[in-house]
Amino acid sequence: MKKTLALCMCAVMGLSILGCGSGQKDTTAAPAETKAPAETTAGAETTAASEATQAAAGSGQDWSKQDIQVAVMWGAGGALDTTIRAMAPYAEEQLNTSLIVTNRTGGGGSIAMQYVDSQPSDGFNILAASEGGQLVKVMDTGAMDLDDFQLINIYGAGYGVVLVAPDSPYNTIKELVDDILANPGKIKMASAGTSSSPFAINAMMTSVHQTSPNLITYDGDNAAVTALMGGEVDYTAVSMVSAASYIKAGSVKALALISDEPMAELPDIPVITDTYPEYQKYLPWTTFWGVWVKKDTPKEVVDELTEVFRVAADNEEFKALLVSLGATPMNLSGDEATEYSNHYKSVTSWLIYDSGAAAKSPEEFNIPRVEE
């Protein structure tokens, strides 16, 4: 298993260059296919996997008859790609088959969704997706979003965080907000695409404070952080996955976590609700990654895959990888996972629409606005 983790950590190093989550640019020209390495676990993890295998046998599905295809909606090297490839061996152990991970990028995730939707509803085709898949309809980049699929597991999430340079005059989120309000259109913020973390967090801040910074668009979260460190902008707000290593190194200063609870790995970052309780209605708000199958997949197959990925997401080495990325292990399934995904969809769809960036109104798709 040390070999698996070592390979995954090599891939993690590429995140500082390639980006992650919904702010990642589609760069893969053709589907990139990889067979995930098969490894074994020991001790309690082996016992848990054995129990999951026994429970899974009830579906009657012979998983060993063919490989499982995993369609990843973002490109190679990003957080979604890195984490699903790291998770695959733990699912393979239980299913006695291989997971073939292929990057199928484009259309804000719609290409991967279209591919899985075109395949049989037997569980042999899995969609690996991030939160950006919930914005496809309002952004009008495709006809389906993640609610058109059966959610199996949300295994990891990345909190938003507001960043400034280490030598910035801003030492609190209030100081930053007050200066933006005092100097409308002058304080420069590094943003990214309209479905990215920086754009959504700025829309959230605008909704709460009526701030109007000078938005400068970069190619994804990581490029926004790089611009901040290069002195091109005054601040940015990104997913923690793009920021954790820089915060730990002292290369950036974190003013606020977009959360009402501190992050275990970086507990000294103030949570934004301590200063502005008005953010509570938007929370929890994170980027996230998970696995889905076709909506009409038989219940017994869904139940089996749910248990398999629950055990995989609970693997200690996998959770350690998530933490090393700056992510938070989640392992949500069933109604809890659906509620989490739909809350993000409601909050972010309306924030983007209110900012004028959405192509269609969330109301057109019966997406409720979050309550006060």
C-alpha positions as CSV (number, residue, x, y, z in Angstrom):
1,M,0.0,0.0,0.0
2,K,3.0,2.3,0.5
3,K,3.6,2.0,-3.2
4,T,0.0,3.2,-3.9
5,L,0.3,6.2,-1.6
6,A,3.7,7.1,-3.0
7,L,2.3,7.1,-6.5
8,C,-0.6,9.2,-5.4
9,M,1.6,11.8,-3.6
10,C,3.6,12.2,-6.8
11,A,0.4,13.0,-8.6
12,V,-0.6,15.4,-5.8
13,M,2.5,17.5,-6.5
14,G,1.1,18.3,-9.9
15,L,-1.9,20.0,-8.4
16,S,0.0,23.2,-7.9
17,I,0.3,23.4,-11.6
18,L,-2.8,21.9,-13.1
19,G,-5.5,23.1,-10.7
20,C,-8.6,21.3,-9.4
21,G,-12.4,21.2,-8.9
22,S,-14.8,23.1,-11.0
23,G,-12.4,26.0,-11.7
24,Q,-10.1,23.6,-13.6
25,K,-9.8,24.2,-17.3
26,D,-10.5,21.3,-19.6
27,T,-7.1,20.4,-21.1
28,T,-7.4,16.8,-22.0
29,A,-7.6,16.4,-25.8
30,A,-8.8,12.8,-25.7
31,P,-9.9,10.4,-23.0
32,A,-6.9,9.4,-20.9
33,E,-7.3,5.8,-19.7
34,T,-5.5,4.3,-16.7
35,K,-5.9,0.9,-15.0
36,A,-5.8,1.6,-11.3
37,P,-3.1,-0.6,-9.5
38,A,-4.5,-3.4,-7.4
39,E,-3.2,-3.4,-3.8
40,T,-4.2,-5.1,-0.5
41,T,-4.8,-3.7,2.9
42,A,-4.1,-5.2,6.3
43,G,-5.6,-5.5,9.7
44,A,-8.9,-3.7,10.4
45,E,-9.1,-2.4,6.8
46,T,-8.9,-6.0,5.4
47,T,-11.7,-7.0,7.8
48,A,-13.8,-4.1,6.7
49,A,-13.3,-4.9,3.0
50,S,-14.1,-8.5,3.6
51,E,-17.4,-7.6,5.4
52,A,-18.3,-5.2,2.5
53,T,-17.6,-8.0,0.0
54,Q,-19.8,-10.4,1.8
55,A,-22.6,-7.8,2.1
56,A,-22.2,-6.9,-1.6
57,A,-22.7,-10.5,-2.7
58,G,-26.4,-10.1,-2.2
59,S,-26.9,-8.1,-5.4
60,G,-26.1,-11.1,-7.6
61,Q,-23.9,-8.9,-9.8
62,D,-20.8,-10.8,-11.1
63,W,-18.3,-7.9,-11.0
64,S,-15.4,-10.1,-12.1
65,K,-16.9,-10.6,-15.6
66,Q,-15.6,-7.2,-16.8
67,D,-13.8,-4.1,-15.8
68,I,-15.6,-1.1,-14.3
69,Q,-15.3,2.1,-16.4
70,V,-14.9,5.3,-14.4
71,A,-15.5,8.6,-16.3
72,V,-13.8,11.6,-14.7
73,M,-15.3,14.9,-15.7
74,W,-12.0,16.9,-15.2
75,G,-8.5,16.5,-16.6
76,A,-5.5,14.5,-15.3
77,G,-3.7,15.8,-12.3
78,G,-6.5,17.7,-10.7
79,A,-8.0,17.0,-7.2
80,L,-10.9,14.9,-8.6
81,D,-8.6,12.9,-10.8
82,T,-6.0,12.3,-8.2
83,T,-8.4,11.3,-5.5
84,I,-10.5,8.9,-7.5
85,R,-7.4,7.1,-8.8
86,A,-6.2,6.8,-5.2
87,M,-9.5,5.5,-4.1
88,A,-9.9,2.9,-6.9
89,P,-7.7,0.2,-5.5
90,Y,-9.8,0.0,-2.3
91,A,-12.9,-0.5,-4.3
92,E,-11.2,-3.1,-6.5
93,E,-10.3,-5.2,-3.5
94,Q,-13.9,-5.6,-2.7
95,L,-15.3,-6.1,-6.2
96,N,-12.6,-8.5,-7.5
97,T,-12.3,-6.5,-10.7
98,S,-10.4,-3.5,-12.1
99,L,-11.5,0.1,-12.3
100,I,-10.4,1.8,-15.5
101,V,-10.2,5.5,-14.9
102,T,-10.6,7.7,-18.0
103,N,-10.7,11.5,-18.2
104,R,-13.6,12.6,-20.3
105,T,-13.5,16.4,-20.1
106,G,-15.5,19.2,-21.7
107,G,-18.7,21.1,-21.4
108,G,-18.3,21.8,-17.7
109,G,-18.5,18.1,-17.0
110,S,-21.3,17.4,-19.4
111,I,-19.2,15.2,-21.7
112,A,-18.5,12.7,-18.9
113,M,-22.2,12.7,-17.9
114,Q,-23.3,12.1,-21.4
115,Y,-20.9,9.2,-21.7
116,V,-22.2,7.5,-18.5
117,D,-25.8,8.2,-19.4
118,S,-25.3,6.4,-22.8
119,Q,-24.1,3.2,-21.1
120,P,-26.1,0.3,-19.6
121,S,-27.6,0.8,-16.1
122,D,-25.7,-2.1,-14.5
123,G,-23.1,-0.3,-12.3
124,F,-20.2,-1.1,-14.7
125,N,-20.0,2.6,-15.6
126,I,-19.3,5.1,-12.9
127,L,-19.2,8.9,-13.0
128,A,-16.5,10.6,-10.9
129,A,-17.6,14.2,-10.5
130,S,-17.2,17.4,-8.6
131,E,-19.6,20.1,-7.4
132,G,-19.3,21.9,-10.8
133,G,-21.6,19.2,-12.3
134,Q,-24.5,20.8,-10.4
135,L,-24.2,24.0,-12.4
136,V,-24.4,22.6,-15.9
137,K,-28.0,23.5,-16.5
138,V,-27.9,27.1,-15.2
139,M,-24.7,27.7,-17.1
140,D,-26.3,26.0,-20.2
141,T,-23.3,23.9,-21.0
142,G,-25.4,20.6,-21.1
143,A,-28.8,19.1,-20.6
144,M,-28.0,17.1,-17.5
145,D,-26.6,17.8,-14.0
146,L,-25.7,15.5,-11.2
147,D,-29.3,15.2,-10.0
148,D,-30.0,13.2,-13.1
149,F,-27.7,10.5,-11.7
150,Q,-27.8,8.2,-8.7
151,L,-25.4,9.5,-6.0
152,I,-23.2,6.8,-4.4
153,N,-20.8,8.6,-2.2
154,I,-19.3,12.1,-1.6
155,Y,-15.9,11.2,-0.3
156,G,-14.1,14.5,0.1
157,A,-14.6,18.3,0.3
158,G,-12.6,21.5,0.2
159,Y,-13.6,24.5,2.2
160,G,-13.3,28.0,0.8
161,V,-10.7,30.4,2.2
162,V,-10.0,34.1,1.8
163,L,-6.3,34.8,1.2
164,V,-3.9,37.8,1.1
165,A,-0.2,38.1,0.8
166,P,2.0,37.6,3.9
167,D,2.9,41.3,3.9
168,S,-0.6,42.5,3.2
169,P,-1.9,45.3,5.4
170,Y,-5.1,43.3,5.9
171,N,-4.9,41.1,9.0
172,T,-8.6,40.3,9.4
173,I,-11.5,39.7,7.1
174,K,-13.2,42.8,8.4
175,E,-10.3,45.0,7.5
176,L,-10.4,43.6,3.9
177,V,-14.2,44.0,3.6
178,D,-14.1,47.6,5.0
179,D,-11.4,48.6,2.5
180,I,-13.3,47.1,-0.5
181,L,-16.4,49.1,0.6
182,A,-14.4,52.3,1.0
183,N,-12.7,51.9,-2.4
184,P,-15.2,50.4,-4.8
185,G,-13.7,48.9,-8.0
186,K,-10.1,49.5,-6.8
187,I,-9.2,46.5,-4.6
188,K,-8.1,43.8,-7.0
189,M,-9.3,40.2,-6.5
190,A,-8.0,37.2,-8.4
191,S,-11.0,35.3,-9.8
192,A,-11.4,32.4,-12.2
193,G,-14.2,31.1,-14.4
194,T,-17.8,31.7,-13.6
195,S,-18.3,28.2,-12.0
196,S,-15.1,28.4,-10.0
197,S,-14.6,28.8,-6.3
198,P,-13.2,32.4,-6.5
199,F,-16.2,33.5,-8.6
200,A,-18.7,31.9,-6.3
201,I,-17.1,33.1,-3.1
202,N,-16.9,36.7,-4.5
203,A,-20.6,36.4,-5.3
204,M,-21.3,35.3,-1.8
205,M,-19.3,38.2,-0.3
206,T,-21.1,40.6,-2.7
207,S,-24.5,39.3,-1.6
208,V,-23.6,39.8,2.1
209,H,-21.6,43.0,2.0
210,Q,-22.4,44.6,-1.4
211,T,-18.7,44.7,-2.1
212,S,-17.5,45.5,-5.6
213,P,-13.8,44.6,-6.1
214,N,-11.9,44.8,-9.3
215,L,-12.1,41.2,-10.5
216,I,-9.2,39.9,-12.6
217,T,-9.8,36.5,-14.1
218,Y,-7.1,33.8,-14.1
219,D,-7.1,30.2,-15.4
220,G,-8.3,28.4,-12.3
221,D,-7.8,28.5,-8.5
222,N,-4.1,27.7,-8.5
223,A,-3.4,30.5,-11.1
224,A,-5.3,32.9,-8.8
225,V,-3.1,31.9,-5.8
226,T,0.0,32.3,-8.0
227,A,-1.1,35.8,-9.0
228,L,-1.6,36.7,-5.4
229,M,1.9,35.6,-4.4
230,G,3.3,37.5,-7.4
231,G,1.8,40.8,-6.2
232,E,-0.7,41.1,-9.1
233,V,-3.8,41.3,-6.9
234,D,-4.7,42.3,-3.3
235,Y,-6.6,39.1,-2.4
236,T,-8.3,36.0,-3.6
237,A,-10.7,33.3,-2.3
238,V,-10.2,29.7,-3.4
239,S,-10.8,26.1,-2.4
240,M,-8.5,25.0,0.5
241,V,-7.1,22.3,-1.8
242,S,-5.4,25.1,-3.8
243,A,-4.2,26.9,-0.7
244,A,-3.3,24.6,2.1
245,S,0.3,24.0,1.1
246,Y,0.9,27.7,0.7
247,I,-0.7,28.6,4.0
248,K,1.5,26.0,5.8
249,A,4.6,27.4,4.1
250,G,3.7,31.0,5.0
251,S,3.5,32.0,1.3
252,V,0.0,33.4,1.8
253,K,-2.1,34.6,4.8
254,A,-5.5,33.2,5.5
255,L,-8.1,35.7,6.7
256,A,-11.2,33.6,6.9
257,L,-12.5,30.1,6.4
258,I,-15.9,29.9,4.6
259,S,-17.3,27.8,7.4
260,D,-18.9,28.0,10.8
261,E,-16.4,25.4,12.2
262,P,-12.6,25.4,12.2
263,M,-10.7,23.0,10.0
264,A,-8.9,20.3,12.0
265,E,-5.7,20.5,9.9
266,L,-5.5,24.3,10.1
267,P,-7.4,25.3,13.3
268,D,-6.0,28.8,13.6
269,I,-7.8,30.1,10.6
270,P,-10.8,32.2,11.8
271,V,-14.2,31.0,10.6
272,I,-16.1,33.7,8.7
273,T,-19.3,33.4,10.9
274,D,-17.4,34.6,13.9
275,T,-17.2,38.0,12.3
276,Y,-20.2,37.9,9.9
277,P,-23.0,35.6,11.1
278,E,-24.9,36.5,7.9
279,Y,-22.9,33.8,6.1
280,Q,-24.6,31.0,8.1
281,K,-27.4,30.6,5.5
282,Y,-25.0,29.7,2.8
283,L,-23.2,27.0,4.9
284,P,-22.0,24.4,4.5
285,W,-20.4,25.5,1.3
286,T,-17.4,23.5,-0.1
287,T,-16.1,22.1,-3.3
288,F,-16.6,18.3,-3.2
289,W,-15.9,15.1,-5.1
290,G,-17.9,11.9,-5.4
291,V,-19.1,9.0,-7.5
292,W,-22.5,8.5,-9.3
293,V,-24.2,5.9,-11.5
294,K,-27.1,6.1,-13.9
295,K,-30.4,7.0,-12.3
296,D,-32.2,3.7,-13.2
297,T,-29.4,1.4,-11.9
298,P,-31.1,-1.4,-9.9
299,K,-31.4,-0.7,-6.2
300,E,-29.5,-3.8,-5.2
301,V,-26.5,-2.7,-7.4
302,V,-26.7,0.8,-5.9
303,D,-26.7,-0.6,-2.4
304,E,-23.7,-2.8,-3.2
305,L,-21.7,0.1,-4.7
306,T,-22.7,2.4,-1.8
307,E,-21.2,-0.1,0.7
308,V,-18.1,-0.7,-1.4
309,F,-17.3,3.0,-1.7
310,R,-18.2,3.6,2.0
311,V,-15.5,1.2,3.0
312,A,-13.0,2.6,0.4
313,A,-13.6,6.2,1.6
314,D,-13.0,5.0,5.2
315,N,-9.6,3.7,4.4
316,E,-7.1,5.4,6.7
317,E,-4.4,5.9,4.0
318,F,-7.0,7.3,1.6
319,K,-8.2,9.7,4.3
320,A,-4.6,10.7,5.0
321,L,-4.2,11.6,1.3
322,L,-7.2,13.8,1.4
323,V,-5.9,15.7,4.4
324,S,-2.5,16.1,2.8
325,L,-4.3,17.8,-0.1
326,G,-6.0,20.2,2.2
327,A,-9.3,18.4,1.8
328,T,-11.7,17.1,4.4
329,P,-12.8,13.5,4.4
330,M,-16.6,13.2,4.1
331,N,-17.9,9.7,3.3
332,L,-21.5,10.8,2.8
333,S,-24.1,8.6,1.1
334,G,-27.9,8.3,0.9
335,D,-30.1,11.2,1.9
336,E,-27.2,13.0,3.7
337,A,-25.1,13.1,0.6
338,T,-28.1,14.2,-1.6
339,E,-28.9,17.0,0.8
340,Y,-25.3,18.2,0.9
341,S,-25.1,18.2,-2.9
342,N,-28.4,20.0,-3.4
343,H,-27.6,22.6,-0.8
344,Y,-24.5,23.5,-2.8
345,K,-26.6,23.6,-6.0
346,S,-29.2,26.0,-4.5
347,V,-26.6,28.3,-3.0
348,T,-24.2,28.5,-5.9
349,S,-26.8,28.5,-8.7
350,W,-28.6,31.5,-7.2
351,L,-25.3,33.3,-6.4
352,I,-24.1,33.0,-9.9
353,Y,-27.5,34.0,-11.4
354,D,-27.7,37.0,-9.1
355,S,-24.3,38.1,-10.3
356,G,-25.5,38.0,-13.9
357,A,-23.2,35.2,-15.0
358,A,-25.7,32.4,-15.3
359,A,-27.2,31.7,-18.7
360,K,-30.5,30.5,-17.2
361,S,-32.5,31.1,-14.1
362,P,-32.4,28.4,-11.4
363,E,-36.1,28.9,-11.1
364,E,-36.4,27.3,-14.6
365,F,-35.1,24.0,-13.1
366,N,-37.0,24.3,-9.8
367,I,-33.8,25.0,-7.8
368,P,-34.9,26.7,-4.6
369,R,-33.3,29.8,-3.2
370,V,-31.7,29.3,0.2
371,E,-33.8,30.6,3.1
372,E,-32.8,33.5,5.2
